[in-house]
Amino acid sequence: MSKNKNRKEVKEETKEEIPEEVEEVKEETEAEAEAVEKTDPKDEEIADLKKEVERLKNAYAKAYADTENLKKRLEQEAANTRKYRIQSFATEMLPVIDNLERALDAAEDKEEGFYKGVRMIYDQLLASLKKEGVEEIDCLGKQFDPNFQQSIMMEKKEGEKPGIVLEVLQKGYMLKDRVLRAAMVKISE
């Protein structure tokens, strides 16, 4: 029976203590609510200034990122400009090369001084362009590639797979990794 009395006594004591604790929490909550309502104007101003500082930090970070991106883009454009600076000149020189080749092919006497002079000019021009990254597209006897060649004619040839370049009608040229002029070719059917 003593156990039962002890339990009853504990329950009664607990019932009396709980309302007091609830009252204390209630009072503390009300005091905090009043403190929030009675905020100081300086505290509001500080909060507003903190928000403004945060907004300005974000704006600065965005402006900095934009500036860095612009810097990288301009550096890339400058590198491309240096890399392909000769492109327009080289494109204008291609017909000159074609005409020199025609003159060399038309010459009857390959030992004549005139032929040798034209050949030297032709070789020197090709060497100068090669030094700048201009090279002929090698495609004769290879599979047709529309990225580098333009098919002008097709011919059925026995023993040849379809799409093989049979003849180069006009040479094509590349400037480093760009096509200056696609090769005009005849391919097999």
Backbone as a chain_set.jsonl record, in Angstrom:
{"seq": "MSKNKNRKEVKEETKEEIPEEVEEVKEETEAEAEAVEKTDPKDEEIADLKKEVERLKNAYAKAYADTENLKKRLEQEAANTRKYRIQSFATEMLPVIDNLERALDAAEDKEEGFYKGVRMIYDQLLASLKKEGVEEIDCLGKQFDPNFQQSIMMEKKEGEKPGIVLEVLQKGYMLKDRVLRAAMVKISE", "coords": {"N": [[0.806, -1.196, 0.0], [2.001, 1.103, 0.55], [3.385, 1.733, -1.701], [1.357, 2.493, -3.464], [0.426, 4.794, -2.225], [2.597, 6.416, -2.439], [2.75, 6.805, -5.178], [0.345, 8.157, -5.642], [0.763, 10.473, -4.188], [2.931, 11.554, -5.577], [1.728, 12.084, -8.035], [-0.143, 14.041, -7.341], [1.531, 16.071, -6.452], [2.887, 16.658, -8.827], [0.803, 17.613, -10.407], [0.31, 20.029, -9.206], [2.705, 21.414, -9.684], [2.994, 21.656, -12.458], [1.086, 23.589, -13.556], [2.281, 25.935, -12.572], [4.784, 26.014, -13.917], [3.89, 26.22, -16.554], [2.714, 28.694, -16.505], [4.981, 30.274, -16.091], [6.412, 29.888, -18.536], [4.529, 30.963, -20.259], [4.506, 33.626, -19.485], [7.148, 34.344, -20.117], [7.086, 34.068, -22.931], [5.202, 36.013, -23.61], [6.601, 38.246, -22.788], [8.749, 38.242, -24.578], [7.362, 38.638, -26.965], [6.365, 41.213, -26.562], [8.779, 42.559, -26.507], [9.626, 42.259, -29.144], [7.647, 43.705, -30.428], [8.162, 46.22, -29.483], [10.383, 47.255, -30.918], [13.386, 48.951, -31.48], [13.867, 51.891, -33.434], [16.417, 52.204, -34.407], [17.332, 49.598, -34.549], [15.781, 48.624, -36.62], [16.769, 50.202, -38.674], [19.403, 49.282, -38.753], [18.943, 46.639, -39.545], [17.878, 47.141, -42.091], [20.099, 48.334, -43.297], [21.874, 46.198, -43.236], [20.595, 44.486, -45.028], [20.859, 46.04, -47.332], [23.646, 46.088, -47.606], [24.089, 43.373, -48.143], [22.723, 43.153, -50.577], [24.31, 44.836, -52.165], [26.734, 43.449, -52.048], [26.039, 41.162, -53.52], [25.506, 42.366, -56.002], [28.041, 43.336, -56.599], [29.465, 40.913, -56.79], [28.227, 39.799, -59.052], [28.897, 41.724, -61.009], [31.676, 41.47, -60.986], [31.953, 38.814, -61.867], [30.854, 39.08, -64.439], [32.743, 40.807, -65.568], [35.062, 39.206, -65.515], [34.238, 37.147, -67.255], [33.936, 38.616, -69.624], [36.57, 39.426, -69.988], [37.842, 36.929, -70.445], [36.511, 36.179, -72.815], [37.34, 38.228, -74.572], [40.101, 37.741, -74.596], [40.095, 35.244, -75.848], [39.023, 35.928, -78.346], [41.063, 37.617, -79.25], [43.161, 35.794, -79.412], [42.167, 34.109, -81.448], [42.077, 35.965, -83.513], [44.808, 36.496, -83.878], [45.596, 33.918, -84.59], [44.264, 33.421, -87.022], [44.954, 35.547, -88.652], [45.936, 35.82, -91.232], [44.036, 34.939, -92.936], [42.251, 36.329, -94.798], [44.087, 37.397, -96.646], [45.345, 35.038, -97.543], [43.188, 33.749, -98.75], [42.767, 35.445, -100.895], [45.076, 34.947, -102.295], [44.826, 32.394, -103.32], [43.623, 32.169, -105.994], [45.81, 33.204, -107.412], [47.75, 31.28, -106.993], [46.472, 29.162, -108.317], [46.578, 30.153, -110.968], [49.337, 30.275, -111.374], [49.907, 27.549, -111.304], [48.519, 26.707, -113.587], [50.017, 28.036, -115.518], [52.462, 26.747, -115.204], [51.74, 24.127, -115.912], [51.085, 24.523, -118.567], [53.453, 25.093, -119.816], [55.826, 24.157, -122.239], [58.526, 23.536, -122.454], [60.301, 22.354, -119.921], [62.786, 22.925, -119.032], [63.425, 25.447, -119.64], [64.357, 28.827, -118.888], [62.323, 30.663, -118.206], [60.231, 29.01, -117.316], [61.484, 27.878, -115.067], [61.81, 30.129, -113.481], [59.142, 30.914, -112.951], [58.372, 28.648, -111.599], [59.982, 28.833, -109.317], [58.894, 31.114, -108.09], [56.312, 30.202, -107.6], [56.877, 28.026, -105.819], [58.05, 29.453, -103.726], [55.942, 31.107, -102.895], [54.086, 29.153, -102.007], [55.617, 28.06, -99.905], [55.797, 30.259, -98.17], [53.107, 30.628, -97.496], [52.613, 28.172, -96.29], [54.204, 28.357, -94.052], [52.693, 30.075, -92.555], [50.587, 28.494, -91.943], [48.893, 27.603, -93.943], [47.75, 25.027, -95.903], [47.561, 22.525, -98.488], [44.632, 20.607, -99.164], [44.714, 17.244, -98.922], [43.327, 14.885, -100.88], [43.014, 13.102, -102.982], [42.202, 9.908, -104.085], [41.092, 9.206, -101.69], [38.376, 8.727, -99.316], [35.384, 10.509, -99.987], [34.74, 13.556, -98.379], [32.426, 15.73, -97.292], [32.937, 17.935, -95.723], [35.365, 18.971, -96.429], [35.56, 18.825, -99.15], [34.089, 19.411, -102.37], [31.801, 17.938, -104.382], [31.842, 17.806, -107.799], [31.554, 16.291, -110.065], [30.521, 12.96, -110.999], [31.594, 9.653, -111.554], [31.358, 6.441, -112.944], [33.378, 3.846, -112.071], [35.037, 0.895, -112.575], [35.939, -1.483, -110.098], [36.376, 0.316, -108.129], [35.442, 1.637, -105.016], [32.305, 3.195, -104.075], [32.152, 6.767, -103.695], [34.819, 7.523, -103.586], [37.488, 9.774, -104.134], [38.303, 10.54, -107.34], [39.532, 12.382, -109.028], [41.063, 15.555, -108.69], [39.747, 18.571, -109.332], [39.967, 21.251, -108.697], [42.225, 22.496, -106.409], [41.946, 22.311, -102.865], [42.241, 24.252, -99.839], [43.482, 24.598, -96.495], [43.489, 26.588, -93.538], [45.189, 26.213, -90.858], [42.979, 24.902, -88.788], [40.754, 25.522, -90.229], [38.709, 25.61, -93.159], [39.795, 27.084, -96.029], [39.216, 27.033, -98.723], [37.163, 24.739, -100.242], [38.012, 21.627, -101.788], [37.419, 20.988, -105.19], [36.07, 18.197, -106.62], [36.054, 15.047, -108.481], [34.125, 12.209, -108.042], [33.761, 8.657, -107.386], [30.996, 6.595, -108.432]], "CA": [[0.0, 0.0, 0.0], [2.859, 2.281, 0.602], [3.707, 2.071, -3.075], [0.212, 3.2, -4.031], [0.37, 6.132, -1.642], [3.693, 7.202, -3.004], [2.359, 7.177, -6.543], [-0.709, 9.172, -5.551], [1.386, 11.701, -3.709], [3.741, 12.086, -6.663], [0.805, 12.615, -9.042], [-0.713, 15.28, -6.824], [2.593, 17.078, -6.442], [3.156, 17.001, -10.215], [-0.314, 18.433, -10.88], [0.465, 21.372, -8.669], [3.891, 22.05, -10.232], [2.836, 21.893, -13.904], [0.497, 24.891, -13.865], [3.231, 27.0, -12.269], [5.761, 26.03, -14.998], [3.194, 26.712, -17.746], [2.558, 30.129, -16.291], [6.289, 30.901, -16.291], [6.679, 29.88, -19.982], [3.58, 31.892, -20.857], [4.987, 34.972, -19.179], [8.364, 34.579, -20.898], [6.679, 34.232, -24.323], [4.561, 37.329, -23.721], [7.652, 39.265, -22.647], [9.486, 38.257, -25.844], [6.482, 39.24, -27.961], [6.364, 42.654, -26.302], [10.1, 43.074, -26.894], [9.64, 42.334, -30.597], [6.77, 44.806, -30.823], [8.778, 47.481, -29.069], [11.724, 47.331, -31.497], [13.991, 50.268, -31.554], [14.031, 52.32, -34.822], [17.807, 51.977, -34.791], [17.441, 48.193, -34.91], [15.207, 48.502, -37.97], [17.719, 50.823, -39.592], [20.532, 48.355, -38.857], [18.489, 45.512, -40.371], [17.783, 47.639, -43.469], [21.46, 48.516, -43.797], [22.439, 44.865, -43.48], [20.005, 44.013, -46.285], [21.468, 46.82, -48.415], [25.017, 45.589, -47.752], [23.988, 42.062, -48.79], [22.348, 43.404, -51.968], [25.478, 45.396, -52.833], [27.703, 42.363, -52.199], [25.581, 40.342, -54.652], [25.704, 43.142, -57.225], [29.491, 43.344, -56.85], [29.861, 39.578, -57.252], [27.749, 39.66, -60.433], [29.704, 42.594, -61.86], [33.004, 40.865, -61.058], [31.844, 37.633, -62.736], [30.672, 39.57, -65.809], [34.026, 41.345, -66.016], [35.947, 38.065, -65.775], [33.767, 36.489, -68.48], [34.28, 39.501, -70.742], [38.03, 39.343, -70.149], [38.146, 35.64, -71.078], [36.003, 36.214, -74.189], [38.214, 39.105, -75.351], [41.366, 37.029, -74.784], [39.852, 34.201, -76.854], [38.895, 36.591, -79.64], [42.4, 38.094, -79.647], [43.932, 34.612, -79.827], [41.658, 33.703, -82.761], [42.498, 36.973, -84.489], [46.222, 36.23, -84.183], [45.718, 32.602, -85.23], [43.714, 33.449, -88.381], [45.18, 36.887, -89.19], [46.301, 35.756, -92.645], [42.958, 34.28, -93.672], [41.764, 37.069, -95.974], [45.18, 37.454, -97.623], [45.53, 33.698, -98.116], [42.044, 33.495, -99.638], [43.003, 36.214, -102.124], [46.229, 34.383, -102.993], [44.502, 31.096, -103.925], [43.552, 32.255, -107.456], [47.161, 33.421, -107.932], [48.368, 29.944, -107.001], [45.84, 28.415, -109.415], [47.103, 30.659, -112.24], [50.729, 29.83, -111.491], [49.864, 26.114, -111.647], [48.123, 26.613, -114.999], [51.171, 28.469, -116.321], [53.465, 25.676, -115.148], [51.238, 22.988, -116.679], [51.046, 24.866, -119.996], [54.811, 25.248, -120.348], [56.266, 23.017, -123.041], [59.923, 23.231, -122.151], [60.473, 22.408, -118.467], [64.162, 23.324, -118.742], [63.561, 26.847, -120.034], [64.549, 29.755, -117.767], [61.034, 31.238, -117.819], [59.54, 27.983, -116.509], [62.177, 27.757, -113.781], [61.508, 31.346, -112.711], [57.754, 30.815, -112.472], [58.359, 27.553, -110.61], [60.571, 29.356, -108.078], [57.897, 32.012, -107.493], [55.252, 29.312, -107.11], [57.375, 27.318, -104.633], [58.269, 30.43, -102.654], [54.615, 31.504, -102.411], [53.554, 28.035, -101.217], [56.407, 27.949, -98.671], [55.399, 31.372, -97.291], [51.767, 30.341, -96.973], [52.713, 27.013, -95.398], [54.785, 28.862, -92.81], [51.587, 30.718, -91.836], [49.578, 27.49, -91.598], [48.044, 27.278, -95.088], [48.186, 23.784, -96.541], [46.649, 21.923, -99.452], [43.84, 19.482, -98.679], [45.089, 16.025, -99.644], [42.102, 14.094, -100.944], [43.026, 12.189, -104.119], [42.193, 8.488, -103.734], [40.525, 9.026, -100.35], [36.91, 8.788, -99.205], [34.832, 11.85, -100.112], [34.327, 14.184, -97.124], [31.792, 17.004, -97.668], [33.458, 19.031, -94.909], [36.585, 19.484, -97.039], [35.501, 18.689, -100.601], [32.831, 19.675, -103.052], [31.712, 17.026, -105.522], [31.375, 18.464, -109.021], [31.225, 15.253, -111.036], [30.561, 11.569, -110.553], [31.949, 8.755, -112.643], [31.334, 5.027, -112.571], [34.668, 3.257, -112.376], [35.07, -0.487, -112.095], [36.96, -1.81, -109.109], [36.513, 1.42, -107.186], [34.297, 1.777, -104.101], [31.602, 4.473, -104.237], [32.541, 7.871, -102.817], [36.266, 7.728, -103.578], [37.887, 10.902, -104.974], [39.04, 10.062, -108.508], [40.312, 13.458, -109.625], [40.923, 16.875, -108.059], [39.578, 19.559, -110.394], [40.538, 22.479, -108.149], [42.773, 22.179, -105.087], [41.381, 22.962, -101.689], [43.264, 24.662, -98.88], [43.104, 24.783, -95.097], [44.294, 27.463, -92.696], [45.231, 25.524, -89.568], [41.846, 23.981, -88.687], [39.642, 26.088, -90.994], [38.75, 25.417, -94.608], [39.813, 28.33, -96.811], [38.469, 26.72, -99.946], [36.948, 23.284, -100.393], [38.523, 21.064, -103.041], [36.403, 20.545, -106.149], [36.549, 16.85, -106.993], [35.221, 14.07, -109.189], [34.109, 11.011, -107.191], [33.223, 7.448, -108.013], [29.613, 6.245, -108.087]], "C": [[0.847, 1.255, 0.0], [3.256, 2.721, -0.811], [2.58, 2.875, -3.708], [0.132, 4.618, -3.502], [1.457, 6.996, -2.258], [3.356, 7.66, -4.417], [1.319, 8.276, -6.528], [-0.113, 10.495, -5.121], [2.198, 12.363, -4.818], [2.847, 12.738, -7.712], [0.236, 13.946, -8.586], [0.313, 16.396, -6.817], [2.881, 17.572, -7.862], [2.062, 17.898, -10.769], [-0.173, 19.859, -10.392], [1.636, 22.109, -9.322], [3.718, 22.431, -11.71], [2.187, 23.244, -14.174], [1.468, 26.046, -13.576], [4.252, 27.134, -13.409], [5.145, 26.585, -16.28], [3.025, 28.214, -17.644], [3.881, 30.853, -16.547], [6.635, 30.981, -17.785], [5.787, 30.879, -20.689], [4.059, 33.325, -20.665], [6.236, 35.304, -19.992], [8.03, 34.837, -22.365], [6.047, 35.602, -24.537], [5.61, 38.436, -23.646], [8.461, 39.374, -23.944], [8.667, 38.914, -26.939], [6.432, 40.751, -27.788], [7.688, 43.273, -26.734], [10.196, 43.218, -28.408], [8.791, 43.506, -31.07], [7.409, 46.152, -30.539], [10.198, 47.594, -29.63], [12.143, 48.776, -31.629], [14.129, 50.653, -33.027], [15.468, 52.112, -35.318], [18.018, 50.527, -35.211], [16.884, 47.958, -36.308], [16.174, 49.067, -39.012], [18.931, 49.913, -39.812], [20.15, 47.174, -39.747], [18.402, 45.932, -41.837], [19.175, 47.81, -44.081], [22.136, 47.175, -44.08], [21.9, 44.286, -44.782], [20.638, 44.734, -47.478], [22.903, 46.358, -48.678], [25.005, 44.251, -48.482], [23.643, 42.22, -50.277], [23.549, 43.932, -52.761], [26.574, 44.345, -53.016], [27.332, 41.479, -53.382], [25.808, 41.068, -55.975], [27.187, 43.183, -57.593], [29.942, 41.993, -57.407], [29.427, 39.362, -58.703], [28.596, 40.492, -61.392], [31.111, 42.013, -62.042], [32.987, 39.664, -61.999], [31.682, 38.056, -64.194], [31.989, 40.098, -66.382], [35.014, 40.226, -66.352], [35.548, 37.339, -67.053], [34.112, 37.316, -69.717], [35.772, 39.429, -71.033], [38.415, 38.049, -70.862], [37.704, 35.637, -72.542], [36.905, 37.082, -75.078], [39.573, 38.457, -75.594], [41.228, 35.949, -75.854], [39.735, 34.804, -78.254], [40.247, 37.088, -80.144], [43.264, 36.923, -80.118], [43.485, 34.133, -81.206], [42.077, 34.688, -83.847], [43.961, 36.762, -84.873], [46.367, 34.937, -84.98], [45.305, 32.661, -86.7], [43.93, 34.801, -89.066], [45.431, 36.887, -90.694], [45.153, 35.238, -93.521], [42.526, 35.051, -94.92], [42.849, 37.169, -97.051], [45.361, 36.106, -98.325], [44.402, 33.369, -99.09], [42.227, 34.237, -100.967], [44.158, 35.633, -102.933], [45.912, 33.058, -103.695], [44.326, 31.169, -105.439], [44.923, 32.498, -108.111], [47.899, 32.081, -108.022], [47.8, 29.108, -108.142], [46.409, 28.841, -110.766], [48.567, 30.267, -112.441], [50.79, 28.347, -111.872], [49.48, 25.92, -113.104], [49.297, 26.993, -115.911], [52.238, 27.381, -116.347], [53.028, 24.458, -115.96], [51.277, 23.255, -118.182], [52.446, 24.968, -120.615], [55.241, 23.978, -121.07], [57.674, 22.584, -122.658], [60.163, 23.44, -120.653], [61.89, 22.85, -118.076], [64.406, 24.8, -119.072], [63.651, 27.729, -118.784], [63.24, 30.352, -117.262], [60.261, 30.272, -116.919], [60.161, 27.893, -115.119], [61.888, 28.963, -112.882], [60.109, 31.303, -112.118], [57.649, 29.735, -111.396], [58.928, 28.028, -109.266], [59.591, 30.278, -107.351], [56.781, 31.188, -106.851], [55.682, 28.61, -105.817], [57.553, 28.265, -103.445], [56.932, 30.886, -102.048], [54.004, 30.406, -101.548], [54.289, 27.884, -99.889], [56.022, 29.045, -97.678], [54.028, 31.118, -96.671], [51.792, 29.165, -95.996], [53.264, 27.432, -94.041], [53.711, 29.526, -91.936], [50.443, 29.746, -91.522], [48.634, 27.119, -92.722], [48.612, 26.033, -95.757], [47.109, 23.267, -97.477], [45.896, 20.762, -98.798], [44.172, 18.27, -99.54], [43.868, 15.109, -99.684], [42.078, 13.067, -102.077], [43.144, 10.736, -103.649], [41.618, 8.199, -102.359], [39.003, 9.116, -100.406], [36.456, 10.248, -99.253], [34.357, 12.344, -98.742], [33.743, 15.556, -97.453], [32.25, 18.187, -96.816], [34.663, 19.704, -95.571], [36.546, 19.482, -98.561], [34.105, 18.996, -101.116], [32.806, 18.805, -104.299], [31.096, 17.759, -106.711], [30.882, 17.435, -110.03], [31.248, 13.895, -110.359], [30.84, 10.698, -111.768], [31.917, 7.328, -112.119], [32.649, 4.41, -113.019], [34.708, 1.866, -111.759], [36.224, -0.682, -111.118], [37.163, -0.717, -108.062], [35.252, 1.493, -106.313], [33.604, 3.113, -104.358], [32.117, 5.52, -103.24], [34.03, 8.112, -102.706], [36.596, 8.877, -104.535], [38.785, 10.377, -106.092], [39.966, 11.127, -109.085], [40.032, 14.758, -108.866], [40.887, 17.899, -109.186], [40.11, 20.932, -109.972], [40.988, 22.169, -106.717], [42.046, 22.958, -103.996], [42.481, 23.269, -100.695], [42.643, 24.875, -97.499], [44.032, 25.829, -94.478], [44.175, 26.914, -91.287], [44.058, 24.561, -89.487], [40.604, 24.494, -89.412], [39.827, 25.805, -92.478], [38.738, 26.792, -95.265], [38.991, 28.163, -98.078], [38.373, 25.207, -100.037], [37.486, 22.841, -101.751], [37.348, 20.659, -103.92], [36.89, 19.234, -106.755], [35.521, 16.087, -107.83], [35.3, 12.796, -108.347], [33.498, 9.845, -107.929], [31.807, 7.198, -107.528], [29.556, 4.92, -107.398]], "O": [[0.445, 2.313, -0.487], [3.438, 3.908, -1.082], [2.839, 3.845, -4.42], [-0.192, 5.544, -4.246], [1.24, 8.17, -2.558], [3.654, 8.793, -4.794], [1.399, 9.222, -7.312], [-0.474, 11.539, -5.664], [2.16, 13.582, -4.981], [3.162, 13.813, -8.222], [0.145, 14.883, -9.378], [-0.005, 17.54, -7.142], [3.094, 18.766, -8.075], [2.344, 18.836, -11.513], [-0.509, 20.799, -11.113], [1.562, 23.325, -9.496], [4.26, 23.446, -12.147], [2.722, 23.999, -14.986], [1.455, 27.044, -14.296], [4.557, 28.251, -13.827], [5.796, 27.333, -17.01], [3.188, 28.922, -18.638], [3.896, 31.924, -17.152], [7.097, 32.02, -18.254], [6.225, 31.566, -21.612], [4.013, 34.133, -21.592], [6.37, 36.418, -20.499], [8.619, 35.724, -22.985], [6.327, 36.272, -25.531], [5.518, 39.439, -24.354], [8.816, 40.476, -24.361], [9.205, 39.665, -27.753], [6.456, 41.488, -28.773], [7.715, 44.383, -27.266], [10.777, 44.183, -28.906], [9.168, 44.218, -32.001], [7.211, 47.112, -31.284], [11.117, 47.983, -28.91], [11.335, 49.675, -31.859], [14.487, 49.788, -33.826], [15.696, 51.874, -36.504], [18.795, 50.252, -36.125], [17.444, 47.186, -37.086], [16.368, 48.49, -40.081], [19.424, 49.793, -40.933], [20.934, 46.755, -40.599], [18.801, 45.179, -42.726], [19.396, 47.469, -45.244], [22.881, 47.041, -45.051], [22.641, 43.673, -45.55], [20.919, 44.118, -48.506], [23.325, 46.249, -49.829], [25.838, 44.025, -49.359], [24.192, 41.52, -51.128], [23.775, 43.518, -53.898], [27.269, 44.35, -54.033], [28.199, 41.087, -54.162], [26.249, 40.463, -56.952], [27.541, 43.077, -58.767], [30.704, 41.933, -58.372], [30.182, 38.801, -59.496], [28.97, 40.017, -62.465], [31.667, 42.065, -63.14], [33.884, 39.504, -62.827], [32.296, 37.468, -65.084], [32.304, 39.858, -67.548], [35.719, 40.296, -67.359], [36.408, 36.958, -67.847], [34.531, 36.77, -70.738], [36.185, 39.378, -72.192], [39.229, 38.072, -71.785], [38.429, 35.153, -73.411], [37.198, 36.706, -76.213], [40.142, 38.602, -76.676], [42.13, 35.758, -76.67], [40.275, 34.266, -79.221], [40.541, 36.99, -81.335], [44.005, 37.039, -81.095], [44.319, 33.789, -82.043], [42.394, 34.289, -84.967], [44.316, 36.838, -86.049], [47.154, 34.862, -85.924], [45.933, 32.016, -87.539], [43.171, 35.163, -89.965], [45.153, 37.886, -91.358], [45.313, 35.12, -94.735], [42.446, 34.465, -96.0], [42.554, 37.04, -98.239], [45.512, 36.045, -99.545], [44.642, 32.773, -100.14], [41.884, 33.717, -102.029], [44.204, 35.817, -104.149], [46.661, 32.642, -104.579], [44.841, 30.293, -106.134], [45.164, 32.05, -109.231], [48.581, 31.798, -109.007], [48.542, 28.428, -108.851], [46.692, 27.996, -111.616], [48.983, 29.962, -113.559], [51.633, 27.944, -112.674], [50.046, 25.066, -113.787], [49.535, 26.355, -116.936], [52.845, 27.123, -117.387], [53.852, 23.826, -116.622], [51.475, 22.337, -118.977], [52.579, 24.929, -121.838], [55.044, 22.869, -120.575], [57.96, 21.392, -122.554], [60.22, 24.576, -120.182], [62.151, 23.119, -116.903], [65.485, 25.328, -118.804], [63.079, 27.4, -117.746], [63.053, 30.531, -116.058], [59.708, 30.669, -115.893], [59.45, 27.839, -114.115], [61.742, 28.822, -111.668], [59.908, 31.611, -110.943], [56.929, 29.891, -110.41], [58.414, 27.666, -108.207], [59.478, 30.221, -106.127], [56.366, 31.442, -105.721], [54.938, 28.601, -104.836], [57.245, 27.916, -102.306], [56.814, 31.031, -100.831], [53.464, 30.687, -100.478], [53.667, 27.612, -98.862], [55.931, 28.789, -96.478], [53.813, 31.358, -95.483], [51.075, 29.167, -94.995], [52.837, 26.922, -93.005], [53.823, 29.529, -90.71], [49.448, 30.132, -90.907], [47.666, 26.394, -92.495], [49.785, 25.984, -96.126], [45.919, 23.526, -97.296], [46.454, 20.029, -97.982], [43.935, 18.276, -100.748], [43.425, 14.614, -98.648], [41.176, 12.23, -102.11], [44.064, 10.382, -102.911], [41.654, 7.055, -101.907], [38.425, 9.528, -101.411], [37.071, 11.116, -98.633], [33.653, 11.627, -98.031], [34.481, 16.457, -97.851], [31.972, 19.334, -97.165], [34.949, 20.871, -95.303], [37.413, 20.079, -99.199], [33.102, 18.862, -100.414], [33.674, 18.916, -105.164], [29.977, 18.265, -106.636], [29.918, 17.673, -110.758], [31.88, 13.692, -109.322], [30.373, 10.98, -112.872], [32.378, 7.039, -111.015], [32.993, 4.445, -114.201], [34.446, 1.691, -110.569], [37.315, -0.136, -111.283], [38.038, -0.833, -107.205], [34.133, 1.42, -106.822], [34.243, 4.062, -104.81], [32.468, 5.201, -102.104], [34.469, 8.838, -101.814], [36.04, 8.944, -105.631], [39.868, 9.846, -105.845], [41.053, 10.816, -109.572], [38.901, 15.019, -108.454], [41.869, 18.076, -109.906], [40.637, 21.68, -110.794], [40.215, 21.642, -105.917], [41.604, 24.091, -104.187], [43.531, 22.627, -100.703], [41.484, 25.263, -97.352], [45.202, 25.939, -94.846], [43.172, 27.13, -90.608], [44.131, 23.48, -90.071], [39.514, 23.953, -89.226], [40.947, 25.765, -92.985], [37.8, 27.569, -95.087], [38.191, 29.021, -98.45], [39.37, 24.493, -99.923], [37.423, 23.583, -102.732], [36.39, 20.052, -103.441], [37.977, 19.166, -107.329], [34.336, 16.415, -107.883], [36.388, 12.352, -107.979], [32.819, 10.004, -108.944], [31.446, 7.527, -106.398], [28.474, 4.46, -107.033]]}, "num_chains": 1, "name": "protein.A"}
